[in-house]
């Protein structure tokens, strides 16, 4: 459950476009306009090279070890595309075959590929088992695509897959517990309490002081180089006054997530990205206090983080009614921001809408959210 790479997707609009130009535009935007480090940290990025691009590959503006060339099986029907693929390998690019349906024994198709991606939803169970056995015998690294549930993930492990792609991490396993575990509930309640914009400093101080672990970590983080304050902070009251409401909420939220140490780190980063984007949407929409938007985004993944249905979590936490409605039924302004965020995650561009915020501003907010979430992860991991 560790992230080993990202896939860079581009989706042309309804108009007919040149596949080669679309791929190049996606690559140049990611590498030059946004930056691969901002999008994917130090991890490699997979991107599909259509046959039109393989036939005529220009010099690319990034180190070859950063980009894995994904090739769909049908693209290899073009001899010139095969020659172009060989040239990319010679430059140092790893390559991955997206899809495999050739007859058994057709080893020529697999020559030179580092991995093969199989879309599990498009295969019958017996066919999938046969393909895995056949490809594994040739030493191929197998990646399962379209893994939507934890149960599918576990089955793919048993079959012999080594890589997994899909949104299965966002879905909780079969529910057994009826309540949030008590050791997590107190911290979640504290974070939920902070979303009240009319809170009193004395009340927050009392809540934080009751949680010794949280108090210690708040003071340790605020005195770290991340905040770079001119003098040491040695009391919770000082921390509240110096940080302010918004940063205190976020810091406590990060520390709360750190306590859920039995879940994959990538899920925490995803939750933080979603929270930050919802918060940014609220600000761009003109709300006075975007803190509840942040909480809405964050708590929208608590079902996967703690393994409890969202409705049950909402019952046990002191959330504002507007946040509860946004989480359970997607209602209200915060619900709209959350729906916009989820649509962006799925690249469902026609649904990436929030009030009258321009699409390019939503995109900029998303890139900021990805970068912020990664920085926040390094803060609590220090």
N, C-alpha and C positions, 0 to 999 in steps of 0.2 A: 504493500500500500504506500509506496514511496513514489513521488513523481520523478520520472526519468527523462521526460521530453514533453514538448507541447506540439500541437498541430495548428498550423496557421491556415485558416479557411478563408476563401473568398467566394462570394456568391454574386454573380452578375445579375443585373436587373432584368426586367422583362424584354428589353431591347436586345437584338442580336449583337453579340460582341465577339471580338477576336480572342479566343482562349489564350493565345500566347501573350497578347497585350494585357489581358486581365491578370494573368499569373505574375507578369513582370511588375505590374503596378502594385500588386499586393506585396511583393517582395521588397520593392523600393520604398514603399510607405513604411513597412515594418522596420526595415534596416536603417533608413536614412531619416524619415520624418519622425518616427516614434522612438526607434532604437530597440534592437533585440534584447539588450540587457534589461530594459524597462519592462518589456513584455514577458520575458521568459527567464530572467536572472541569468545564470551561467549555463542553463540547460540548452540542449540542441532543439531546433525547431524543424518539424516535418512539414513539407509542403508538396502538394501534387504538381508534377510537371506534366502538362498535357503533351500529346504527340507533337502538336504544332511548335511547342517550345523546345522539345528534345531535338527536333530536326534542325533548329537554328538557335543554339545556346550562346548568348553573349557573355562577356566577362561580368561576374556578379560582385556586388560591392560588400562582401563580407567573407570572413575566413571559412573555408569549406567544412571545417569541423563543426560549425554552428548550424548548418542546414543539411538535413537528411532529405534526399530526393525520393519522394513517393511516386510510383509509376503504376497506373492501372493496367491490368492485364491486356486490355484491348489495344492500348497504345503500342504494344510491342509487335503488332501486326504490320507496322510500318518499318521497313528495313532501315531507313535513314534515322528513325527514332532510336533504334538499337545502337547505331553508331554514335549518336549523340549521348546516349546513356553511358556508353563505354568511355567517352571523353570526360564526362563528369566524374566517373570513378577514378580516372587517371589524375584528375585535379585534387582528389582526396575526399570527395563526398561519399558518405555511406548511402546505400540505396535500400529501399523497401518496396516489395511488390504488394500492391493493394488488390487483393482478390486472387483466387486460383481455382480454375475449373477444368484445366487440361486433363487428358487421360493419364492414368497412372503410368509412370515410367518416362514421362516427358521431362527429363532432367535439364534439357537445354534451356528451357524457359527460366529455370531457377538459378542458372549460373551467374555468380557474382553478386547476388542479392544477400544483404545481411539479415533480412527478416521478411516474413510474409504475414500480411494482415488478412484475417478471415472474419467476415461479418456473420456472427453466429445466428442472427435472426433469419438469415437467408438460407440456412442449411438444416436439413433434417438431422435428427440426432445420430442416426447410423452413419450418414454421409460425413458429418463433422468428425465423428470418432475415427473413421477411415482416413480422412485427410490428415488429421493430426498425427496419426501413426505413421502415415507415409512420409510426411514432411519432416517429422522428428527424426526418422531414420536417416535422413540426409543431413542432419545437423543444423537444420534451419531454426532460427529463433522465431517463435510463433506469437503473434499479437491477436488477441480477441477483441473485435470491435462490436459496438452495440450492446455492451454489457449494462443492463438497466437495473438489475437487482443484485442484492448480496448473494442470493441463492444461485443465480447465474454465474457470478464471480467464483463461488466455491466449486461449482461444477467445472468451470474452465480450468481451475487449478488442478482438479483431479484428472482432467484430460491431458494436461501437460503444457498448457499455455504459460508463457513467461511474462508477457505484457498484456495490459488490459486497458481498454478505452471505453468510456461511457459515463453516465452520471449515477452509477450504482452507489457511490459514496454518499450521495444526497438522500438516499432512501434508507430508512431504518430497517433493521432486521425484524423478523416476526416478533410481535410484541409479547412479552411475558410479564414484565413489571407493570404495576398499576399506578405507581407513584414515582416522582423523581427521587432518586436516592438522597437521603437526608444530608450526607456530607456535601452534596452539590447544591441542594436546595437553598441552604442558608446564603451561599455566595450568590446564587442567581437572584434571590430575593433582594439582596443588597443592591445589586446592579439594577434591578427593576425599580427599586425605590428611588434611585437617582434620576429617573426620567421625569420626575415631577418638577416642572419649571418653577413652582412656588415653594421649593424646599427651604428649610431653615438650616443655616450653617451648623447650629448646635445639634440638630437632629442627625445630620449626615456624620458629624464628628462622633456622635454616640454610636451610630450604626457601624462605622468603620472601626471604632475602638473595640467593639464587641468581637470582631473577627481579628484575632491576633496575627494570623498568617497574612491576611489582606493588608493590615496596617503596616507590617514589616515590609512587605513587597512594594507598597505604595511609596514608603519613605526611601527604600533602596533605589527604586526606579527614578524618582524625582531628583535624587542626588547623583544620578548617572550623567555621563557626558551627553546623552541624548537630549536632555533639557538644558544643560550647560548654564546653570544658574550661578549668579555671582557669589552666593553664600549658601552654606549648608542649611537644609531644612530639617528640623528635629522634632516637629510635632505635627499631628494630623491637622490641627486647626491651621497652622501655617501652610500646609500642603493644599488645603481647600482654598485658602485665600489666594495663594500664588498661582495655582493651576487654573482656577476658575471652574465653572460648572462643566463646560463642554469637555475640556481636557481631563477633568477628574472622571467623568463618565467613561471616557474612552480608555483611560488607564485602568480603571477597575474592571472594565469589560475584558481587556487583554489579560489581566491577571485571573479573571474568572475562567477564561478559555484555557489558560495554562493549567488550571486544576483538572480539566477534562483530559488527562494524559493517556487515556486508553483509546483515543481515536486518532486516525491518521493526521499528521500535521497539515497536509494539503487541504483538508476539510476546514481547519481553523482559518487558513488563509482565504479560502473561498467565503467563509462567513464574514470575515473582516472586510473583504472586497465588497460584498453585497451591502454590508452596513454602511461603509463609506460612500458608496454610490447613491444609496437612498438618502443619506444625509446631504450630499451635494445637490441632488435633485430638489430636495426641500429648500435649500438655500437659493438655488436658481429660480425656484418658484415663488420666492418672496416671503417664506414663512419667518416668523420672528425667532422661534427656537427650533432648530433642526435636530435637537437631541432625540426626541421621540422617533424621528425618521431613522436615525442611526440604530436605535433599539429594535425597531421593526425589522430592518434588514438583518440584523444579527440574530434575533430570536426566530426568524423564519427558518433557520437551519438547526434549531435546538432539537427538533424531532430526530434528526440524524445524529446529533452530537450526544444526546443522552438516551436515545432509544425509546422515547415516549411520544405518543401522538400529540400533535400541537394543541388539540382541544384540552387534553389533560394538563399540559404544561401551563396553559393560560389560566386554568382553574386554580393552580397552586401558587401563582405569582401575583404580586400587587401591581399589575400593569394598568395603565390608564385605559379606559374603555375604548378609546379610539385605536390604540395599538392592538388590543385584543380583537376588535372587529377586523382590522387590517390583516392580522395573522390568520384568523379562522376563515373569513369569507372574502377577503380582498376589498373591503369597503373603505370608503373615504379617501382623503387625499394621500394618506400614507399607504393605503392599499394600492392606489394608482401608481405611486412611486415604486412599490415593490413589484407590481406587475410589469412595469417598464424595465426594471432591473433584471427580472427573470427572462424577459423577452430578449434583452441584450445578450444574456448568457447563452441563449439558444440560437443566437443570430436570426431571430424572427423579426426582421427589420420593420415589417409593416406594423408591428405592435410596439415598437420602441417609441412610445409617445408619452410625454408627461407635460401637462398643461400646454403652454406655447413655447417651451424650451426648444431651441433649434437643434437639429440632429448633430451638427458638428460640436455643439457644446456638451451634449450627452456623451459623445465619443471621447472628448477631452476629459470629462469627469470620470469615465470608466478607466482610462489609462492612468489618471491620477490615483484612482482607487486601488488598482493593481499594484502600483508602485508603493503607495502608502501601506498597504497590507503587508507587503514583503518587509518593509522597514519596521513595522510594528512587530512582526514575528521575530526579527532579530533582536529587538529590545527585550522581549520577555524571555528569549532563549539565552540571553547573556548571563 
